Amino acid sequence: MTSETLPAQDPSTVRVAVAAASDRKAIELKVLDLDAISDFTEFFLICSGASDRQVRAIADAIEESLRREGRRPLAVEGYKHGTWVLLDYGDFVAHIFDQETRSFYALERLWADADDVTEQVLA
């Protein structure tokens, strides 16, 4: 698959999550397509907030927006600390980091084989 086309599965919930994160001024938003290289999810949404408060606000906005679409996360991790909040929706996982934690874990580098479909999701 090339980065010019989105995969066959419907990324509409990812688009809703991206819009919610953008509304809360998420920093360095990325969407990675993991479908060809992972069995546990199809997409990662990775973004940052400038503070623990903003990280939680981004997570809240994603969760609220998707709840209106009838979606609830299968799991939520890290909300209390606000340095790395993980929202697992099964077909995609949202990772919301503070900037220091994102730099340390470098998920984009760890999953470098995944296609970056950020532009296609934002379109």
Contacts in CASP RR format, 6 or more apart in sequence:
PFRMAT RR
TARGET T0000
AUTHOR 0000-0000-0000
METHOD contacts of the structure
MODEL  1
MTSETLPAQDPSTVRVAVAAASDRKAIELKVLDLDAISDFTEFFLICSGA
SDRQVRAIADAIEESLRREGRRPLAVEGYKHGTWVLLDYGDFVAHIFDQE
TRSFYALERLWADADDVTEQVLA
1 7 0 8 1.000
1 33 0 8 1.000
1 35 0 8 1.000
1 36 0 8 1.000
1 115 0 8 1.000
2 115 0 8 1.000
3 115 0 8 1.000
3 116 0 8 1.000
3 117 0 8 1.000
3 119 0 8 1.000
3 120 0 8 1.000
4 120 0 8 1.000
5 120 0 8 1.000
6 33 0 8 1.000
6 117 0 8 1.000
6 120 0 8 1.000
6 121 0 8 1.000
7 33 0 8 1.000
7 35 0 8 1.000
7 42 0 8 1.000
7 117 0 8 1.000
9 35 0 8 1.000
9 42 0 8 1.000
9 91 0 8 1.000
11 31 0 8 1.000
11 43 0 8 1.000
11 92 0 8 1.000
11 117 0 8 1.000
11 121 0 8 1.000
13 66 0 8 1.000
13 69 0 8 1.000
13 71 0 8 1.000
13 89 0 8 1.000
13 91 0 8 1.000
13 92 0 8 1.000
14 31 0 8 1.000
14 43 0 8 1.000
14 45 0 8 1.000
14 92 0 8 1.000
14 121 0 8 1.000
15 121 0 8 1.000
16 65 0 8 1.000
16 66 0 8 1.000
16 69 0 8 1.000
17 45 0 8 1.000
17 62 0 8 1.000
17 65 0 8 1.000
17 66 0 8 1.000
17 87 0 8 1.000
17 89 0 8 1.000
17 92 0 8 1.000
17 94 0 8 1.000
18 29 0 8 1.000
18 31 0 8 1.000
18 45 0 8 1.000
18 121 0 8 1.000
18 122 0 8 1.000
19 65 0 8 1.000
20 58 0 8 1.000
20 61 0 8 1.000
20 62 0 8 1.000
20 64 0 8 1.000
20 65 0 8 1.000
20 66 0 8 1.000
21 29 0 8 1.000
21 45 0 8 1.000
21 47 0 8 1.000
21 58 0 8 1.000
21 61 0 8 1.000
21 62 0 8 1.000
21 94 0 8 1.000
21 96 0 8 1.000
22 29 0 8 1.000
23 61 0 8 1.000
24 54 0 8 1.000
24 57 0 8 1.000
24 58 0 8 1.000
24 61 0 8 1.000
25 49 0 8 1.000
25 54 0 8 1.000
26 47 0 8 1.000
26 48 0 8 1.000
26 49 0 8 1.000
26 58 0 8 1.000
26 96 0 8 1.000
27 47 0 8 1.000
27 48 0 8 1.000
27 49 0 8 1.000
27 50 0 8 1.000
27 99 0 8 1.000
28 46 0 8 1.000
28 47 0 8 1.000
28 48 0 8 1.000
28 102 0 8 1.000
29 45 0 8 1.000
29 46 0 8 1.000
29 47 0 8 1.000
29 118 0 8 1.000
30 44 0 8 1.000
30 45 0 8 1.000
30 46 0 8 1.000
30 47 0 8 1.000
30 108 0 8 1.000
30 116 0 8 1.000
30 118 0 8 1.000
31 43 0 8 1.000
31 44 0 8 1.000
31 45 0 8 1.000
31 46 0 8 1.000
31 116 0 8 1.000
31 117 0 8 1.000
31 118 0 8 1.000
31 121 0 8 1.000
32 43 0 8 1.000
32 44 0 8 1.000
32 46 0 8 1.000
32 108 0 8 1.000
32 111 0 8 1.000
32 114 0 8 1.000
32 115 0 8 1.000
32 116 0 8 1.000
32 117 0 8 1.000
33 42 0 8 1.000
33 43 0 8 1.000
33 114 0 8 1.000
33 115 0 8 1.000
33 116 0 8 1.000
33 117 0 8 1.000
34 41 0 8 1.000
34 42 0 8 1.000
34 43 0 8 1.000
34 44 0 8 1.000
34 111 0 8 1.000
34 114 0 8 1.000
35 42 0 8 1.000
35 43 0 8 1.000
36 115 0 8 1.000
37 111 0 8 1.000
37 113 0 8 1.000
37 114 0 8 1.000
38 114 0 8 1.000
40 90 0 8 1.000
41 88 0 8 1.000
41 90 0 8 1.000
41 91 0 8 1.000
41 92 0 8 1.000
41 93 0 8 1.000
42 91 0 8 1.000
42 92 0 8 1.000
43 91 0 8 1.000
43 92 0 8 1.000
43 93 0 8 1.000
43 117 0 8 1.000
44 92 0 8 1.000
44 93 0 8 1.000
44 94 0 8 1.000
44 95 0 8 1.000
44 107 0 8 1.000
44 111 0 8 1.000
44 114 0 8 1.000
45 62 0 8 1.000
45 92 0 8 1.000
45 93 0 8 1.000
45 94 0 8 1.000
45 95 0 8 1.000
46 94 0 8 1.000
46 95 0 8 1.000
46 97 0 8 1.000
46 102 0 8 1.000
46 107 0 8 1.000
46 108 0 8 1.000
47 58 0 8 1.000
47 94 0 8 1.000
47 95 0 8 1.000
47 96 0 8 1.000
47 97 0 8 1.000
48 55 0 8 1.000
48 96 0 8 1.000
48 97 0 8 1.000
48 98 0 8 1.000
48 99 0 8 1.000
48 102 0 8 1.000
49 55 0 8 1.000
49 58 0 8 1.000
49 96 0 8 1.000
49 97 0 8 1.000
49 98 0 8 1.000
49 99 0 8 1.000
50 98 0 8 1.000
50 99 0 8 1.000
51 98 0 8 1.000
52 81 0 8 1.000
52 82 0 8 1.000
52 83 0 8 1.000
52 98 0 8 1.000
55 82 0 8 1.000
55 83 0 8 1.000
55 84 0 8 1.000
55 85 0 8 1.000
55 96 0 8 1.000
55 97 0 8 1.000
55 98 0 8 1.000
56 79 0 8 1.000
56 82 0 8 1.000
56 85 0 8 1.000
58 85 0 8 1.000
58 96 0 8 1.000
59 76 0 8 1.000
59 79 0 8 1.000
59 85 0 8 1.000
59 87 0 8 1.000
59 94 0 8 1.000
59 96 0 8 1.000
62 87 0 8 1.000
62 94 0 8 1.000
62 96 0 8 1.000
63 73 0 8 1.000
63 76 0 8 1.000
63 87 0 8 1.000
66 72 0 8 1.000
66 73 0 8 1.000
66 89 0 8 1.000
71 89 0 8 1.000
73 87 0 8 1.000
73 88 0 8 1.000
73 89 0 8 1.000
74 88 0 8 1.000
74 89 0 8 1.000
74 90 0 8 1.000
75 86 0 8 1.000
75 87 0 8 1.000
75 88 0 8 1.000
76 85 0 8 1.000
76 86 0 8 1.000
76 87 0 8 1.000
76 88 0 8 1.000
77 84 0 8 1.000
77 85 0 8 1.000
77 86 0 8 1.000
77 88 0 8 1.000
78 84 0 8 1.000
78 85 0 8 1.000
78 86 0 8 1.000
79 85 0 8 1.000
82 98 0 8 1.000
83 97 0 8 1.000
83 98 0 8 1.000
83 100 0 8 1.000
83 101 0 8 1.000
84 95 0 8 1.000
84 96 0 8 1.000
84 97 0 8 1.000
84 98 0 8 1.000
84 101 0 8 1.000
84 102 0 8 1.000
84 105 0 8 1.000
85 94 0 8 1.000
85 95 0 8 1.000
85 96 0 8 1.000
85 97 0 8 1.000
86 93 0 8 1.000
86 94 0 8 1.000
86 95 0 8 1.000
86 96 0 8 1.000
87 93 0 8 1.000
87 94 0 8 1.000
87 96 0 8 1.000
95 107 0 8 1.000
97 105 0 8 1.000
END
